Amino acid sequence: MIIRLLLIFSICSLFAFRATAQTDSLLVSPQPDTMVTEIDTIRTDSTINASIITDSTQQTTNKKPEKVKVKVKNAFQVFIDYGKIITLATDYETKYEGGIAFQMTNKFVLVGHIGQAELNPANAIKNGDYTAKGQYFKAGINYLLPLDNFNYFYVGGRYGMATYDESGSYEVSSTLWPSVTESFDRSALSATWGEVLVGTERKLTDYVIVGATFALRFMIEKETFEPVDTYSIPGYGRGFDNTVPAVNLYLKLSL
Amino acid sequence: MKNLDRIFVICIIAFLGFLSCEEEEIDLKDTSPYFNLQFRHASRDTILGDSIATLTATVATISDSIQYIDSLIESGDETDYSIIKQSLNDERDSLNTLSSHYGEIRTQIANKDVLVSEIRGVGSNSEPLFYQDSAATYRIPLNPNSDTSMFKVTLSVDSSDLTFNIFTRYTREKKIEQRKVKVFAYNFQVIKKDDSYDSLSQEQEDSTNFSSNDYTAIINF
């Protein structure tokens, strides 16, 4: 319990730190890499506007807003899904996910994820217990839609694959007859799925980016079982749904 | 407003923390198959019906006699009929009371309310089921370990016990329903194997799988 509280406290601290960093980033003047070196997309930079408005000389307030050209650099990036770290505070799942990405000047980003999960969903079998444990990887591509040099939207797609084991047991009870207790243990299972996603990213510094993704996952292939089918697939979610929505929160380091 | 997103995320974390402290209990309710059982005391109903008819006829005869005595008195007969008349009135009241009592019993039979005092699973070491209150329908649990179940059902009727042997046959199937693994009994039949009751009527609402949960057996005795 104390470990959980400490963990929750540390995650809250992380958010507080992130919020401070965001506030700081609004105060700094435009950074060198936001200068025009290549014409991609012409947009209005809200940060620059903010600094113009707060300028004490008030000489430029009547000027037409300056248009900023957005530059997308080649960059190798690594990221972790900090949303999944929150699951350490729960009894019913433990998940880790991270990955690498390569951002190209043509706004395409090649992305690879790797993750591990142990899932003990409480309601998988109400008259028993259930555990799924395994690894997964996802590979795909994003296309960036920059708002300015600090804020991006993107759309993308992924192909995911998981290998996992699952086990469980259940009890059928009678008031007059002996109960039935049975268990199952399945190993080396696999599943594949596809994802379409939209996401947003914000640069906190030149090297640190936070982002969030909303994805719709579509099951391509998985094994089915009777009477208890796979309930949870690591990296995918509820195995008995052919379409699953998902949200991911991540922290990215741009190298 | 600026802090709204942070407050939202912190609330989610706190909620997850709260959830993690909650203990989920295993819910075993309604996981095994059952069938519904009713009793109809048909022979008793017939006897009571005949008795009430006889009583009604007797009351009518007594009423005629009282009416005849009244007509004699009105026509000037000075004989003292008071003792005979009182006796007839008492007799009529007594028969009416008895007829009402029989009527109440018939209503009870029509409502199918009976008191099953004990249900025992034959071949099971588990404790039998005991009941204190009468009911129209009893839910009888089937053996989830076997494709047959046999029961000894004891009924309390007028301070005496009647015991019926009920034999059932079915095909078991395990299914997950509302996230519970349940055993269902399909192709369900109650088979009359002895003369412990007169006849068997049945109502089956599931015409596809003949599920026991949708089956009502009516034991006529």
Interface residues (C-beta under 8 A of the other chain):
Chain A: M1 R4 L5 I8 I11 C12 F15 A16 A19 I86 T87 A89 T90 D91 Y92 A122 N123 A124 I125 K126 N127 G128 Y170 E171 V172 S173 S174 T175 L176 W177 P178 S179 V180 E226 P227 V228 D229
Chain B: N3 R6 V9 I10 I12 I13 A14 L16 G17 L19 S20 C21 E24 I26 D27 L28 T31 S32 I119 G121 S124 N125 S126 P128 L129 I140 P141 L142 N143 P144 N145 S149 K174 K175 I176 Q178 R179 K180 V181 K182 V183
